[in-house]
Amino acid sequence: MAYYDRFSDKHRPGKRDDWRDDARTRRPQRDFAHPEGGAPAAPDADRPQRAQGPRGEFRPRSERPVRPAPRPERPARPERPARPADGAQERENLLVGRNPIREALRSGRDIEKLLVARGELTGSAREIVAMARERHIVVQEVDRVRLDALAPNHQGLAAFASAYRYSTVDAMLETAKERGEDPFLVILDGVTDPHNLGAVIRSAECAGAHGVIIPERRAVGLTPAAVKASAGAVEYVKVARVTNVARLIDELKGQGVWVYAAAMDGERYDACDFSGPAALVVGAEGEGVSRLVQEKCDRKVALPVRGHIDSLNASVAAGILMYEIVRSRLK
């Protein structure tokens, strides 16, 4: 039985070859222009040009709204010069090669850190490392890949020079003596953020401190980022590096300087008398002043905290306490 025979009520006695010619069994041809029936679509030549409106109605093309003229192109902005990244600033203070590093050590230039490729402690490299350790410069052994990323032809050695020259604690005390003032020093214990160091130097200059002291190890030095964050204050405030902060405190106490440590469990800062020679010790965020350094200090002071965060930024806490010392001296 043919497929279309199911749609016919004619009786078919047998197989027929002309069944498609039968009007009753022939499948009607669909008019795609009028799916639901009606007259066939008119030829395209006779169909009027019509446009669809915003809500589905059709409008002649003559009634279509005219598009506004395109806006004139804006003139291209001049390209701004690229801002140097911190890594690019540090490269300006990068010394590579054995001879440049050796001559920098001999001339007394301040070096923050010496990087040595593993397996290169032979010949002149051994002499350079001995000179660096004699000057208490941090010597760090690294993979050669790291030195390759810094500069080519490094000869297994690379050094970061300080962005500014360091002073000494004796020079700070001498400056206070020349001004006829009681010594006012700021000691940072383990601060590793260069922006915090720069901010503390800036606050110290505004508060009239005679110097900022930082440890040689496990602390940030006068990197380009720290000098930039100081906003030029490093030109007026002496910065010194010491090997041991606890030993320095003993020396300052022997010269009549009272040492105050910023600690969470200390007394209220506004109830403390900061008059006379003073040195303020501020620790790193999170860790604070180390236990040994706290034991060496004369008194511990704290800032009241009212919020959910239990500590302030190191540079902010240092600024508040420095100006409390200034207020005590103005009484």
C-alpha positions, 0 to 999 in steps of 0.5 A, a space after each residue: 500500500 502506498 503511503 498516500 493511500 492512507 489519506 484516500 477513501 477510494 478502493 484500490 483493487 491493486 497496484 497502480 502507477 498513476 495514483 499521483 494523478 488522482 486529485 483525491 490522493 494527490 498531496 496538496 502543494 503548500 504555499 510558503 508565502 501564505 502558510 494558512 491558505 489564501 491567494 498565492 504570493 504576488 511576484 516580487 516585482 509587483 510587491 510594494 516595498 514596505 518596512 516593519 515598524 517598531 511594533 510590528 506594523 508595516 510602513 512605507 520606506 518614505 515614512 521611515 525616520 531618517 538616521 542622524 548623520 554620523 558624529 565626527 571622529 574625535 582627534 586621537 589622544 596623545 600617548 602618555 609615556 609609560 610609567 616605570 615600574 618598581 622593577 625598572 627603578 630597582 634595575 637602575 641600582 643594579 650592579 652586575 659583573 665582578 669588577 663593578 661590584 668589587 669597585 663599589 665595595 672598595 669605594 664604600 658604596 652602600 649595598 643592600 644585598 649581594 646575589 651569588 649564583 650557586 657554585 660560583 664561590 671560586 676565584 675572585 667571587 670568593 674575594 667579593 663575597 668576603 668583602 661583602 660579609 666584612 661590611 655586614 652586607 646580606 649575601 644570598 645564594 640563588 639559582 643562575 636562572 634568577 640572575 639571568 632574569 636580572 641581566 645578561 653577562 652577570 658572571 655569577 654575581 649581582 648586587 643591589 645598591 642603596 638608592 641613598 647613602 646611609 648615616 650613623 647613629 652617632 651622627 644622629 646624636 651629634 645633630 641633636 647636640 648641635 641643635 640643642 635638643 634632646 635626641 629623638 630617634 625612631 627605630 623600626 624592627 622588622 619592617 619589610 614594606 618599602 612604602 611603610 619605611 618611606 612613610 615613616 621617614 616622611 613623618 619623622 621629618 615632619 615631627 622633627 626626629 633626628 633619625 630613623 634606624 633600621 636593622 640590616 637583616 630581615 628588613 627593607 632598606 633604602 630601595 628606590 620604592 622607599 625613597 620615592 614613598 618618602 616624598 623627598 624627606 630622605 634628603 633631610 632625615 638621616 637613616 642608619 642601619 645597625 646589626 643588632 637592634 637589642 644591642 643598640 637599645 642598650 647603647 642608647 640607654 647607656 647615653 640616657 635615652 629612654 626607649 619606648 616600644 609600641 605594643 598591644 599590651 602597653 599602657 595608653 600612649 596619652 598617659 605616658 610622659 615622653 619628655 627628655 631624650 626618647 627613642 620610639 620602637 615600631 615593629 612590623 605589621 602582624 608580628 610587632 616588636 620582637 620579644 627580646 627588643 620589648 624586654 630591652 625597652 624601658 616602657 611599652 605604649 599602646 594605641 586604643 583600638 575601637 574597631 574590629 581590626 586589632 592593629 594599625 598600619 605600622 607607618 600610621 601608628 608611628 606617626 601618631 606616637 611621634 606626634 605624641 612625643 612632639 606634644 609632650 615636648 611642647 608642654 
